């Protein structure tokens, strides 16, 4: 289980994810009043951003490796 402020993320035995939070916690206030669909869309958008950042980090590491190998005369 992952916990940030009062936001709790729990995987249920059937594989579904349960989110709970304290409605009075300012850190989680942005979730108050959101529908399930809105929260899912927010999570999916966050995952898309994380995926893009991960791809960019891999590309940068690969470019640095190629540059290093070129300096060594391997290419």
N, CA, C and O atoms as a Tripos MOL2 file, in Angstrom:
@<TRIPOS>MOLECULE
protein
  300   299    75     0     0
PROTEIN
NO_CHARGES

@<TRIPOS>ATOM
      1 N           0.8490   -1.1820    0.0000 N.3       1 UNK1
      2 CA          0.0000    0.0000    0.0000 C.3       1 UNK1
      3 C           0.8890    1.2380    0.0000 C.2       1 UNK1
      4 O           1.9030    1.2830    0.6970 O.2       1 UNK1
      5 N           0.5080    2.2240   -0.7730 N.am      2 UNK2
      6 CA          1.2390    3.4750   -0.8750 C.3       2 UNK2
      7 C           0.4090    4.5640   -0.1850 C.2       2 UNK2
      8 O          -0.8090    4.6200   -0.3600 O.2       2 UNK2
      9 N           1.0630    5.4260    0.5970 N.am      3 UNK3
     10 CA          0.3200    6.4510    1.3200 C.3       3 UNK3
     11 C           1.0230    7.7940    1.1650 C.2       3 UNK3
     12 O           2.2140    7.9100    1.4530 O.2       3 UNK3
     13 N           0.2950    8.8040    0.7150 N.am      4 UNK4
     14 CA          0.8000   10.1680    0.5990 C.3       4 UNK4
     15 C          -0.2160   11.0420    1.3080 C.2       4 UNK4
     16 O          -1.3950   11.0470    0.9530 O.2       4 UNK4
     17 N           0.2380   11.7830    2.3140 N.am      5 UNK5
     18 CA         -0.6780   12.5680    3.1560 C.3       5 UNK5
     19 C          -1.7390   11.6050    3.6790 C.2       5 UNK5
     20 O          -1.3990   10.5900    4.2880 O.2       5 UNK5
     21 N          -2.9900   11.8980    3.4570 N.am      6 UNK6
     22 CA         -4.0350   10.9760    3.8940 C.3       6 UNK6
     23 C          -4.5710   10.1540    2.7300 C.2       6 UNK6
     24 O          -5.5260    9.3970    2.9010 O.2       6 UNK6
     25 N          -3.9810   10.2870    1.5630 N.am      7 UNK7
     26 CA         -4.3880    9.4980    0.4080 C.3       7 UNK7
     27 C          -3.8630    8.0780    0.5750 C.2       7 UNK7
     28 O          -2.6630    7.8590    0.7410 O.2       7 UNK7
     29 N          -4.7740    7.1280    0.5270 N.am      8 UNK8
     30 CA         -4.3860    5.7240    0.6470 C.3       8 UNK8
     31 C          -4.7620    5.0050   -0.6420 C.2       8 UNK8
     32 O          -5.8770    5.1390   -1.1460 O.2       8 UNK8
     33 N          -3.8140    4.2440   -1.1590 N.am      9 UNK9
     34 CA         -4.0220    3.4550   -2.3700 C.3       9 UNK9
     35 C          -3.8760    1.9910   -1.9750 C.2       9 UNK9
     36 O          -2.8350    1.5750   -1.4670 O.2       9 UNK9
     37 N          -4.9140    1.2270   -2.2100 N.am     10 UNK10
     38 CA         -4.9040   -0.1810   -1.8090 C.3      10 UNK10
     39 C          -5.3820   -1.0380   -2.9770 C.2      10 UNK10
     40 O          -6.3990   -0.7430   -3.6040 O.2      10 UNK10
     41 N          -4.6290   -2.1110   -3.2600 N.am     11 UNK11
     42 CA         -5.0790   -3.0560   -4.2780 C.3      11 UNK11
     43 C          -5.9490   -4.1090   -3.5990 C.2      11 UNK11
     44 O          -5.5380   -4.7430   -2.6270 O.2      11 UNK11
     45 N          -7.1430   -4.2810   -4.1240 N.am     12 UNK12
     46 CA         -8.0800   -5.2540   -3.5830 C.3      12 UNK12
     47 C          -7.7550   -6.6440   -4.1240 C.2      12 UNK12
     48 O          -7.0890   -6.7630   -5.1520 O.2      12 UNK12
     49 N          -8.2150   -7.6940   -3.4490 N.am     13 UNK13
     50 CA         -7.9190   -9.0640   -3.9010 C.3      13 UNK13
     51 C          -8.3230   -9.3390   -5.3510 C.2      13 UNK13
     52 O          -7.7060  -10.1630   -6.0250 O.2      13 UNK13
     53 N          -9.3630   -8.6450   -5.8290 N.am     14 UNK14
     54 CA         -9.8140   -8.8690   -7.2090 C.3      14 UNK14
     55 C          -9.0410   -8.0360   -8.2300 C.2      14 UNK14
     56 O          -9.3680   -8.0470   -9.4170 O.2      14 UNK14
     57 N          -8.0030   -7.3060   -7.7660 N.am     15 UNK15
     58 CA         -7.1650   -6.5220   -8.6750 C.3      15 UNK15
     59 C          -7.5800   -5.0740   -8.8250 C.2      15 UNK15
     60 O          -6.8280   -4.2710   -9.3750 O.2      15 UNK15
     61 N          -8.7520   -4.7280   -8.3510 N.am     16 UNK16
     62 CA         -9.1760   -3.3240   -8.4260 C.3      16 UNK16
     63 C          -8.3720   -2.5010   -7.4290 C.2      16 UNK16
     64 O          -7.8030   -3.0370   -6.4790 O.2      16 UNK16
     65 N          -8.3330   -1.1950   -7.6570 N.am     17 UNK17
     66 CA         -7.6130   -0.2680   -6.7900 C.3      17 UNK17
     67 C          -8.6350    0.5580   -6.0180 C.2      17 UNK17
     68 O          -9.5930    1.0690   -6.5980 O.2      17 UNK17
     69 N          -8.4310    0.6870   -4.7110 N.am     18 UNK18
     70 CA         -9.3010    1.4850   -3.8560 C.3      18 UNK18
     71 C          -8.5220    2.7130   -3.3890 C.2      18 UNK18
     72 O          -7.4460    2.5880   -2.8030 O.2      18 UNK18
     73 N          -9.0720    3.9010   -3.6500 N.am     19 UNK19
     74 CA         -8.4960    5.1590   -3.1710 C.3      19 UNK19
     75 C          -9.3740    5.7020   -2.0570 C.2      19 UNK19
     76 O         -10.5950    5.7700   -2.1990 O.2      19 UNK19
     77 N          -8.7570    6.0860   -0.9550 N.am     20 UNK20
     78 CA         -9.4800    6.7600    0.1200 C.3      20 UNK20
     79 C          -8.6270    7.9410    0.5830 C.2      20 UNK20
     80 O          -7.4010    7.9100    0.4750 O.2      20 UNK20
     81 N          -9.2800    8.9710    1.0930 N.am     21 UNK21
     82 CA         -8.5630   10.1380    1.5900 C.3      21 UNK21
     83 C          -9.4350   10.8780    2.5770 C.2      21 UNK21
     84 O         -10.6520   10.6970    2.6210 O.2      21 UNK21
     85 N          -8.7880   11.7160    3.3690 N.am     22 UNK22
     86 CA         -9.4820   12.5680    4.3300 C.3      22 UNK22
     87 C          -9.9610   13.8060    3.5760 C.2      22 UNK22
     88 O          -9.1490   14.5920    3.0890 O.2      22 UNK22
     89 N         -11.2450   13.9770    3.4830 N.am     23 UNK23
     90 CA        -11.8140   15.1080    2.7410 C.3      23 UNK23
     91 C         -11.3930   16.4520    3.3220 C.2      23 UNK23
     92 O         -11.4770   17.4710    2.6370 O.2      23 UNK23
     93 N         -10.9440   16.4700    4.5670 N.am     24 UNK24
     94 CA        -10.5170   17.7170    5.2060 C.3      24 UNK24
     95 C          -9.0270   17.9990    5.0220 C.2      24 UNK24
     96 O          -8.5560   19.0600    5.4310 O.2      24 UNK24
     97 N          -8.2800   17.0860    4.4230 N.am     25 UNK25
     98 CA         -6.8470   17.2630    4.2110 C.3      25 UNK25
     99 C          -6.6270   18.1660    3.0010 C.2      25 UNK25
    100 O          -7.0290   17.8090    1.8940 O.2      25 UNK25
    101 N          -6.0000   19.3260    3.1840 N.am     26 UNK26
    102 CA         -5.7820   20.2430    2.0580 C.3      26 UNK26
    103 C          -4.9790   19.6140    0.9160 C.2      26 UNK26
    104 O          -5.1640   19.9750   -0.2470 O.2      26 UNK26
    105 N          -4.0920   18.6760    1.2460 N.am     27 UNK27
    106 CA         -3.2760   18.0300    0.2090 C.3      27 UNK27
    107 C          -4.1240   17.1600   -0.7180 C.2      27 UNK27
    108 O          -3.7250   16.8870   -1.8510 O.2      27 UNK27
    109 N          -5.2770   16.7310   -0.2470 N.am     28 UNK28
    110 CA         -6.1490   15.8680   -1.0460 C.3      28 UNK28
    111 C          -7.4290   16.5780   -1.4850 C.2      28 UNK28
    112 O          -8.2960   15.9600   -2.1020 O.2      28 UNK28
    113 N          -7.5540   17.8450   -1.1800 N.am     29 UNK29
    114 CA         -8.7860   18.5820   -1.4630 C.3      29 UNK29
    115 C          -9.1570   18.5540   -2.9430 C.2      29 UNK29
    116 O         -10.3370   18.6240   -3.2870 O.2      29 UNK29
    117 N          -8.1570   18.4540   -3.8210 N.am     30 UNK30
    118 CA         -8.4430   18.4530   -5.2550 C.3      30 UNK30
    119 C          -9.2600   17.2280   -5.6750 C.2      30 UNK30
    120 O          -9.8500   17.2270   -6.7550 O.2      30 UNK30
    121 N          -9.3040   16.1960   -4.8440 N.am     31 UNK31
    122 CA        -10.0820   14.9950   -5.1550 C.3      31 UNK31
    123 C         -11.5400   15.1020   -4.7270 C.2      31 UNK31
    124 O         -12.3970   14.3810   -5.2380 O.2      31 UNK31
    125 N         -11.8170   15.9960   -3.7950 N.am     32 UNK32
    126 CA        -13.1850   16.1360   -3.2940 C.3      32 UNK32
    127 C         -14.1370   16.5120   -4.4260 C.2      32 UNK32
    128 O         -13.8840   17.4470   -5.1860 O.2      32 UNK32
    129 N         -15.2180   15.7780   -4.5230 N.am     33 UNK33
    130 CA        -16.2340   16.0690   -5.5290 C.3      33 UNK33
    131 C         -15.9440   15.4980   -6.9020 C.2      33 UNK33
    132 O         -16.7750   15.6200   -7.8020 O.2      33 UNK33
    133 N         -14.7940   14.8810   -7.0890 N.am     34 UNK34
    134 CA        -14.4550   14.3000   -8.3940 C.3      34 UNK34
    135 C         -15.1850   12.9700   -8.5580 C.2      34 UNK34
    136 O         -15.3910   12.2340   -7.5930 O.2      34 UNK34
    137 N         -15.5690   12.6790   -9.7920 N.am     35 UNK35
    138 CA        -16.1840   11.3970  -10.0830 C.3      35 UNK35
    139 C         -15.0880   10.3500  -10.2870 C.2      35 UNK35
    140 O         -13.9150   10.6850  -10.4540 O.2      35 UNK35
    141 N         -15.4870    9.0960  -10.2720 N.am     36 UNK36
    142 CA        -14.5470    8.0070  -10.5330 C.3      36 UNK36
    143 C         -13.8620    8.2120  -11.8890 C.2      36 UNK36
    144 O         -12.6530    8.0180  -12.0160 O.2      36 UNK36
    145 N         -14.6390    8.6040  -12.8910 N.am     37 UNK37
    146 CA        -14.0910    8.8100  -14.2360 C.3      37 UNK37
    147 C         -13.0550    9.9320  -14.2480 C.2      37 UNK37
    148 O         -12.0280    9.8230  -14.9170 O.2      37 UNK37
    149 N         -13.3230   11.0040  -13.5140 N.am     38 UNK38
    150 CA        -12.3790   12.1220  -13.4600 C.3      38 UNK38
    151 C         -11.0760   11.7090  -12.7750 C.2      38 UNK38
    152 O          -9.9900   12.0850  -13.2160 O.2      38 UNK38
    153 N         -11.1920   10.9410  -11.7060 N.am     39 UNK39
    154 CA         -9.9960   10.4930  -10.9940 C.3      39 UNK39
    155 C          -9.1900    9.5340  -11.8700 C.2      39 UNK39
    156 O          -7.9620    9.6120  -11.9150 O.2      39 UNK39
    157 N          -9.8800    8.6330  -12.5620 N.am     40 UNK40
    158 CA         -9.1920    7.7080  -13.4740 C.3      40 UNK40
    159 C          -8.4620    8.5000  -14.5570 C.2      40 UNK40
    160 O          -7.3160    8.1890  -14.8830 O.2      40 UNK40
    161 N          -9.1110    9.5150  -15.1150 N.am     41 UNK41
    162 CA         -8.4780   10.3360  -16.1570 C.3      41 UNK41
    163 C          -7.2390   11.0430  -15.6100 C.2      41 UNK41
    164 O          -6.2320   11.1540  -16.3100 O.2      41 UNK41
    165 N          -7.3020   11.5220  -14.3670 N.am     42 UNK42
    166 CA         -6.1490   12.1870  -13.7490 C.3      42 UNK42
    167 C          -4.9910   11.1970  -13.5840 C.2      42 UNK42
    168 O          -3.8380   11.5320  -13.8570 O.2      42 UNK42
    169 N          -5.3040    9.9920  -13.1410 N.am     43 UNK43
    170 CA         -4.2730    8.9730  -12.9470 C.3      43 UNK43
    171 C          -3.6580    8.5920  -14.2880 C.2      43 UNK43
    172 O          -2.4370    8.4800  -14.4030 O.2      43 UNK43
    173 N          -4.4980    8.3910  -15.3020 N.am     44 UNK44
    174 CA         -3.9920    8.0300  -16.6320 C.3      44 UNK44
    175 C          -3.1100    9.1280  -17.2020 C.2      44 UNK44
    176 O          -2.0860    8.8370  -17.8200 O.2      44 UNK44
    177 N          -3.4890   10.3850  -17.0060 N.am     45 UNK45
    178 CA         -2.6690   11.4990  -17.4850 C.3      45 UNK45
    179 C          -1.3190   11.5060  -16.7700 C.2      45 UNK45
    180 O          -0.2820   11.7350  -17.3920 O.2      45 UNK45
    181 N          -1.3380   11.2550  -15.4690 N.am     46 UNK46
    182 CA         -0.0920   11.1840  -14.7090 C.3      46 UNK46
    183 C           0.7990   10.0460  -15.1800 C.2      46 UNK46
    184 O           2.0160   10.2070  -15.2820 O.2      46 UNK46
    185 N           0.1960    8.8950  -15.4660 N.am     47 UNK47
    186 CA          0.9710    7.7580  -15.9660 C.3      47 UNK47
    187 C           1.5640    8.0560  -17.3340 C.2      47 UNK47
    188 O           2.6980    7.6670  -17.6160 O.2      47 UNK47
    189 N           0.8050    8.7480  -18.1930 N.am     48 UNK48
    190 CA          1.3250    9.1380  -19.5070 C.3      48 UNK48
    191 C           2.5410   10.0500  -19.3630 C.2      48 UNK48
    192 O           3.5330    9.8880  -20.0730 O.2      48 UNK48
    193 N           2.4580   11.0050  -18.4450 N.am     49 UNK49
    194 CA          3.5810   11.9150  -18.2080 C.3      49 UNK49
    195 C           4.8000   11.1360  -17.7130 C.2      49 UNK49
    196 O           5.9190   11.3710  -18.1680 O.2      49 UNK49
    197 N           4.5810   10.2120  -16.7830 N.am     50 UNK50
    198 CA          5.6840    9.4150  -16.2500 C.3      50 UNK50
    199 C           6.3170    8.5670  -17.3540 C.2      50 UNK50
    200 O           7.5400    8.4310  -17.4020 O.2      50 UNK50
    201 N           5.5030    8.0030  -18.2320 N.am     51 UNK51
    202 CA          6.0120    7.1840  -19.3290 C.3      51 UNK51
    203 C           6.8640    8.0240  -20.2770 C.2      51 UNK51
    204 O           7.9330    7.5870  -20.7030 O.2      51 UNK51
    205 N           6.3970    9.2260  -20.6090 N.am     52 UNK52
    206 CA          7.1620   10.1130  -21.4930 C.3      52 UNK52
    207 C           8.4840   10.4970  -20.8500 C.2      52 UNK52
    208 O           9.5150   10.5100  -21.5220 O.2      52 UNK52
    209 N           8.4690   10.8100  -19.5590 N.am     53 UNK53
    210 CA          9.7000   11.1800  -18.8620 C.3      53 UNK53
    211 C          10.6810   10.0100  -18.8260 C.2      53 UNK53
    212 O          11.8900   10.1960  -18.9680 O.2      53 UNK53
    213 N          10.1510    8.8080  -18.6340 N.am     54 UNK54
    214 CA         11.0060    7.6280  -18.6110 C.3      54 UNK54
    215 C          11.6380    7.3850  -19.9800 C.2      54 UNK54
    216 O          12.8200    7.0520  -20.0660 O.2      54 UNK54
    217 N          10.8650    7.5470  -21.0410 N.am     55 UNK55
    218 CA         11.3950    7.3910  -22.3970 C.3      55 UNK55
    219 C          12.4690    8.4390  -22.6780 C.2      55 UNK55
    220 O          13.5020    8.1270  -23.2700 O.2      55 UNK55
    221 N          12.2290    9.6760  -22.2570 N.am     56 UNK56
    222 CA         13.2130   10.7410  -22.4600 C.3      56 UNK56
    223 C          14.5010   10.4390  -21.7010 C.2      56 UNK56
    224 O          15.5910   10.6740  -22.2220 O.2      56 UNK56
    225 N          14.3900    9.9250  -20.4880 N.am     57 UNK57
    226 CA         15.5740    9.5810  -19.6920 C.3      57 UNK57
    227 C          16.3550    8.4470  -20.3540 C.2      57 UNK57
    228 O          17.5850    8.4780  -20.3850 O.2      57 UNK57
    229 N          15.6480    7.4440  -20.8850 N.am     58 UNK58
    230 CA         16.3280    6.3400  -21.5780 C.3      58 UNK58
    231 C          17.0350    6.8290  -22.8230 C.2      58 UNK58
    232 O          18.1640    6.4260  -23.1010 O.2      58 UNK58
    233 N          16.3680    7.7070  -23.5860 N.am     59 UNK59
    234 CA         16.9680    8.2480  -24.8010 C.3      59 UNK59
    235 C          18.2220    9.0520  -24.4760 C.2      59 UNK59
    236 O          19.2370    8.9340  -25.1630 O.2      59 UNK59
    237 N          18.1490    9.8650  -23.4300 N.am     60 UNK60
    238 CA         19.3120   10.6530  -23.0280 C.3      60 UNK60
    239 C          20.4600    9.7420  -22.6210 C.2      60 UNK60
    240 O          21.6060    9.9980  -22.9920 O.2      60 UNK60
    241 N          20.1790    8.6870  -21.8690 N.am     61 UNK61
    242 CA         21.2200    7.7470  -21.4500 C.3      61 UNK61
    243 C          21.8340    7.0610  -22.6590 C.2      61 UNK61
    244 O          23.0470    6.8640  -22.7130 O.2      61 UNK61
    245 N          21.0130    6.7000  -23.6190 N.am     62 UNK62
    246 CA         21.5150    6.0620  -24.8360 C.3      62 UNK62
    247 C          22.3880    7.0280  -25.6320 C.2      62 UNK62
    248 O          23.4470    6.6420  -26.1270 O.2      62 UNK62
    249 N          21.9530    8.2730  -25.7570 N.am     63 UNK63
    250 CA         22.7490    9.2770  -26.4640 C.3      63 UNK63
    251 C          24.0960    9.4830  -25.7800 C.2      63 UNK63
    252 O          25.1170    9.6200  -26.4540 O.2      63 UNK63
    253 N          24.1090    9.5060  -24.4490 N.am     64 UNK64
    254 CA         25.3590    9.6730  -23.7040 C.3      64 UNK64
    255 C          26.2750    8.4710  -23.9000 C.2      64 UNK64
    256 O          27.4920    8.6270  -23.9960 O.2      64 UNK64
    257 N          25.7050    7.2920  -23.9610 N.am     65 UNK65
    258 CA         26.4850    6.0770  -24.1870 C.3      65 UNK65
    259 C          27.1110    6.0860  -25.5790 C.2      65 UNK65
    260 O          28.2850    5.7490  -25.7340 O.2      65 UNK65
    261 N          26.3420    6.4670  -26.5830 N.am     66 UNK66
    262 CA         26.8550    6.5470  -27.9500 C.3      66 UNK66
    263 C          27.9680    7.5910  -28.0250 C.2      66 UNK66
    264 O          29.0060    7.3460  -28.6400 O.2      66 UNK66
    265 N          27.7620    8.7380  -27.4100 N.am     67 UNK67
    266 CA         28.7790    9.7950  -27.4040 C.3      67 UNK67
    267 C          30.0570    9.2900  -26.7360 C.2      67 UNK67
    268 O          31.1560    9.5410  -27.2310 O.2      67 UNK67
    269 N          29.9200    8.5900  -25.6290 N.am     68 UNK68
    270 CA         31.0740    8.0340  -24.9210 C.3      68 UNK68
    271 C          31.8210    7.0360  -25.8070 C.2      68 UNK68
    272 O          33.0470    7.0770  -25.9110 O.2      68 UNK68
    273 N          31.0600    6.1370  -26.4460 N.am     69 UNK69
    274 CA         31.6760    5.1390  -27.3170 C.3      69 UNK69
    275 C          32.3450    5.7870  -28.5230 C.2      69 UNK69
    276 O          33.3830    5.3100  -28.9830 O.2      69 UNK69
    277 N          31.7660    6.8660  -29.0380 N.am     70 UNK70
    278 CA         32.3770    7.5780  -30.1700 C.3      70 UNK70
    279 C          33.7030    8.1940  -29.7540 C.2      70 UNK70
    280 O          34.6640    8.1790  -30.5230 O.2      70 UNK70
    281 N          33.7610    8.7350  -28.5400 N.am     71 UNK71
    282 CA         35.0080    9.3120  -28.0530 C.3      71 UNK71
    283 C          36.0900    8.2520  -27.9110 C.2      71 UNK71
    284 O          37.2770    8.5390  -28.0680 O.2      71 UNK71
    285 N          35.6720    7.0250  -27.6110 N.am     72 UNK72
    286 CA         36.6160    5.9200  -27.4980 C.3      72 UNK72
    287 C          36.9810    5.3360  -28.8610 C.2      72 UNK72
    288 O          37.8330    4.4520  -28.9580 O.2      72 UNK72
    289 N          36.3310    5.8360  -29.9080 N.am     73 UNK73
    290 CA         36.6190    5.3530  -31.2580 C.3      73 UNK73
    291 C          35.9340    4.0390  -31.5820 C.2      73 UNK73
    292 O          36.3530    3.3370  -32.5020 O.2      73 UNK73
    293 N          34.9250    3.7060  -30.8680 N.am     74 UNK74
    294 CA         34.2280    2.4400  -31.1120 C.3      74 UNK74
    295 C          33.2560    2.5110  -32.2760 C.2      74 UNK74
    296 O          32.8000    1.4850  -32.7810 O.2      74 UNK74
    297 N          32.9390    3.7420  -32.7030 N.am     75 UNK75
    298 CA         32.0320    3.9260  -33.8580 C.3      75 UNK75
    299 C          32.7470    4.7180  -34.9100 C.2      75 UNK75
    300 O          32.1800    4.9930  -35.9670 O.2      75 UNK75
@<TRIPOS>BOND
     1     1     2 1
     2     2     3 1
     3     3     4 2
     4     3     5 am
     5     5     6 1
     6     6     7 1
     7     7     8 2
     8     7     9 am
     9     9    10 1
    10    10    11 1
    11    11    12 2
    12    11    13 am
    13    13    14 1
    14    14    15 1
    15    15    16 2
    16    15    17 am
    17    17    18 1
    18    18    19 1
    19    19    20 2
    20    19    21 am
    21    21    22 1
    22    22    23 1
    23    23    24 2
    24    23    25 am
    25    25    26 1
    26    26    27 1
    27    27    28 2
    28    27    29 am
    29    29    30 1
    30    30    31 1
    31    31    32 2
    32    31    33 am
    33    33    34 1
    34    34    35 1
    35    35    36 2
    36    35    37 am
    37    37    38 1
    38    38    39 1
    39    39    40 2
    40    39    41 am
    41    41    42 1
    42    42    43 1
    43    43    44 2
    44    43    45 am
    45    45    46 1
    46    46    47 1
    47    47    48 2
    48    47    49 am
    49    49    50 1
    50    50    51 1
    51    51    52 2
    52    51    53 am
    53    53    54 1
    54    54    55 1
    55    55    56 2
    56    55    57 am
    57    57    58 1
    58    58    59 1
    59    59    60 2
    60    59    61 am
    61    61    62 1
    62    62    63 1
    63    63    64 2
    64    63    65 am
    65    65    66 1
    66    66    67 1
    67    67    68 2
    68    67    69 am
    69    69    70 1
    70    70    71 1
    71    71    72 2
    72    71    73 am
    73    73    74 1
    74    74    75 1
    75    75    76 2
    76    75    77 am
    77    77    78 1
    78    78    79 1
    79    79    80 2
    80    79    81 am
    81    81    82 1
    82    82    83 1
    83    83    84 2
    84    83    85 am
    85    85    86 1
    86    86    87 1
    87    87    88 2
    88    87    89 am
    89    89    90 1
    90    90    91 1
    91    91    92 2
    92    91    93 am
    93    93    94 1
    94    94    95 1
    95    95    96 2
    96    95    97 am
    97    97    98 1
    98    98    99 1
    99    99   100 2
   100    99   101 am
   101   101   102 1
   102   102   103 1
   103   103   104 2
   104   103   105 am
   105   105   106 1
   106   106   107 1
   107   107   108 2
   108   107   109 am
   109   109   110 1
   110   110   111 1
   111   111   112 2
   112   111   113 am
   113   113   114 1
   114   114   115 1
   115   115   116 2
   116   115   117 am
   117   117   118 1
   118   118   119 1
   119   119   120 2
   120   119   121 am
   121   121   122 1
   122   122   123 1
   123   123   124 2
   124   123   125 am
   125   125   126 1
   126   126   127 1
   127   127   128 2
   128   127   129 am
   129   129   130 1
   130   130   131 1
   131   131   132 2
   132   131   133 am
   133   133   134 1
   134   134   135 1
   135   135   136 2
   136   135   137 am
   137   137   138 1
   138   138   139 1
   139   139   140 2
   140   139   141 am
   141   141   142 1
   142   142   143 1
   143   143   144 2
   144   143   145 am
   145   145   146 1
   146   146   147 1
   147   147   148 2
   148   147   149 am
   149   149   150 1
   150   150   151 1
   151   151   152 2
   152   151   153 am
   153   153   154 1
   154   154   155 1
   155   155   156 2
   156   155   157 am
   157   157   158 1
   158   158   159 1
   159   159   160 2
   160   159   161 am
   161   161   162 1
   162   162   163 1
   163   163   164 2
   164   163   165 am
   165   165   166 1
   166   166   167 1
   167   167   168 2
   168   167   169 am
   169   169   170 1
   170   170   171 1
   171   171   172 2
   172   171   173 am
   173   173   174 1
   174   174   175 1
   175   175   176 2
   176   175   177 am
   177   177   178 1
   178   178   179 1
   179   179   180 2
   180   179   181 am
   181   181   182 1
   182   182   183 1
   183   183   184 2
   184   183   185 am
   185   185   186 1
   186   186   187 1
   187   187   188 2
   188   187   189 am
   189   189   190 1
   190   190   191 1
   191   191   192 2
   192   191   193 am
   193   193   194 1
   194   194   195 1
   195   195   196 2
   196   195   197 am
   197   197   198 1
   198   198   199 1
   199   199   200 2
   200   199   201 am
   201   201   202 1
   202   202   203 1
   203   203   204 2
   204   203   205 am
   205   205   206 1
   206   206   207 1
   207   207   208 2
   208   207   209 am
   209   209   210 1
   210   210   211 1
   211   211   212 2
   212   211   213 am
   213   213   214 1
   214   214   215 1
   215   215   216 2
   216   215   217 am
   217   217   218 1
   218   218   219 1
   219   219   220 2
   220   219   221 am
   221   221   222 1
   222   222   223 1
   223   223   224 2
   224   223   225 am
   225   225   226 1
   226   226   227 1
   227   227   228 2
   228   227   229 am
   229   229   230 1
   230   230   231 1
   231   231   232 2
   232   231   233 am
   233   233   234 1
   234   234   235 1
   235   235   236 2
   236   235   237 am
   237   237   238 1
   238   238   239 1
   239   239   240 2
   240   239   241 am
   241   241   242 1
   242   242   243 1
   243   243   244 2
   244   243   245 am
   245   245   246 1
   246   246   247 1
   247   247   248 2
   248   247   249 am
   249   249   250 1
   250   250   251 1
   251   251   252 2
   252   251   253 am
   253   253   254 1
   254   254   255 1
   255   255   256 2
   256   255   257 am
   257   257   258 1
   258   258   259 1
   259   259   260 2
   260   259   261 am
   261   261   262 1
   262   262   263 1
   263   263   264 2
   264   263   265 am
   265   265   266 1
   266   266   267 1
   267   267   268 2
   268   267   269 am
   269   269   270 1
   270   270   271 1
   271   271   272 2
   272   271   273 am
   273   273   274 1
   274   274   275 1
   275   275   276 2
   276   275   277 am
   277   277   278 1
   278   278   279 1
   279   279   280 2
   280   279   281 am
   281   281   282 1
   282   282   283 1
   283   283   284 2
   284   283   285 am
   285   285   286 1
   286   286   287 1
   287   287   288 2
   288   287   289 am
   289   289   290 1
   290   290   291 1
   291   291   292 2
   292   291   293 am
   293   293   294 1
   294   294   295 1
   295   295   296 2
   296   295   297 am
   297   297   298 1
   298   298   299 1
   299   299   300 2
@<TRIPOS>SUBSTRUCTURE
     1 UNK1         2 RESIDUE 1 A UNK
     2 UNK2         6 RESIDUE 1 A UNK
     3 UNK3        10 RESIDUE 1 A UNK
     4 UNK4        14 RESIDUE 1 A UNK
     5 UNK5        18 RESIDUE 1 A UNK
     6 UNK6        22 RESIDUE 1 A UNK
     7 UNK7        26 RESIDUE 1 A UNK
     8 UNK8        30 RESIDUE 1 A UNK
     9 UNK9        34 RESIDUE 1 A UNK
    10 UNK10       38 RESIDUE 1 A UNK
    11 UNK11       42 RESIDUE 1 A UNK
    12 UNK12       46 RESIDUE 1 A UNK
    13 UNK13       50 RESIDUE 1 A UNK
    14 UNK14       54 RESIDUE 1 A UNK
    15 UNK15       58 RESIDUE 1 A UNK
    16 UNK16       62 RESIDUE 1 A UNK
    17 UNK17       66 RESIDUE 1 A UNK
    18 UNK18       70 RESIDUE 1 A UNK
    19 UNK19       74 RESIDUE 1 A UNK
    20 UNK20       78 RESIDUE 1 A UNK
    21 UNK21       82 RESIDUE 1 A UNK
    22 UNK22       86 RESIDUE 1 A UNK
    23 UNK23       90 RESIDUE 1 A UNK
    24 UNK24       94 RESIDUE 1 A UNK
    25 UNK25       98 RESIDUE 1 A UNK
    26 UNK26      102 RESIDUE 1 A UNK
    27 UNK27      106 RESIDUE 1 A UNK
    28 UNK28      110 RESIDUE 1 A UNK
    29 UNK29      114 RESIDUE 1 A UNK
    30 UNK30      118 RESIDUE 1 A UNK
    31 UNK31      122 RESIDUE 1 A UNK
    32 UNK32      126 RESIDUE 1 A UNK
    33 UNK33      130 RESIDUE 1 A UNK
    34 UNK34      134 RESIDUE 1 A UNK
    35 UNK35      138 RESIDUE 1 A UNK
    36 UNK36      142 RESIDUE 1 A UNK
    37 UNK37      146 RESIDUE 1 A UNK
    38 UNK38      150 RESIDUE 1 A UNK
    39 UNK39      154 RESIDUE 1 A UNK
    40 UNK40      158 RESIDUE 1 A UNK
    41 UNK41      162 RESIDUE 1 A UNK
    42 UNK42      166 RESIDUE 1 A UNK
    43 UNK43      170 RESIDUE 1 A UNK
    44 UNK44      174 RESIDUE 1 A UNK
    45 UNK45      178 RESIDUE 1 A UNK
    46 UNK46      182 RESIDUE 1 A UNK
    47 UNK47      186 RESIDUE 1 A UNK
    48 UNK48      190 RESIDUE 1 A UNK
    49 UNK49      194 RESIDUE 1 A UNK
    50 UNK50      198 RESIDUE 1 A UNK
    51 UNK51      202 RESIDUE 1 A UNK
    52 UNK52      206 RESIDUE 1 A UNK
    53 UNK53      210 RESIDUE 1 A UNK
    54 UNK54      214 RESIDUE 1 A UNK
    55 UNK55      218 RESIDUE 1 A UNK
    56 UNK56      222 RESIDUE 1 A UNK
    57 UNK57      226 RESIDUE 1 A UNK
    58 UNK58      230 RESIDUE 1 A UNK
    59 UNK59      234 RESIDUE 1 A UNK
    60 UNK60      238 RESIDUE 1 A UNK
    61 UNK61      242 RESIDUE 1 A UNK
    62 UNK62      246 RESIDUE 1 A UNK
    63 UNK63      250 RESIDUE 1 A UNK
    64 UNK64      254 RESIDUE 1 A UNK
    65 UNK65      258 RESIDUE 1 A UNK
    66 UNK66      262 RESIDUE 1 A UNK
    67 UNK67      266 RESIDUE 1 A UNK
    68 UNK68      270 RESIDUE 1 A UNK
    69 UNK69      274 RESIDUE 1 A UNK
    70 UNK70      278 RESIDUE 1 A UNK
    71 UNK71      282 RESIDUE 1 A UNK
    72 UNK72      286 RESIDUE 1 A UNK
    73 UNK73      290 RESIDUE 1 A UNK
    74 UNK74      294 RESIDUE 1 A UNK
    75 UNK75      298 RESIDUE 1 A UNK
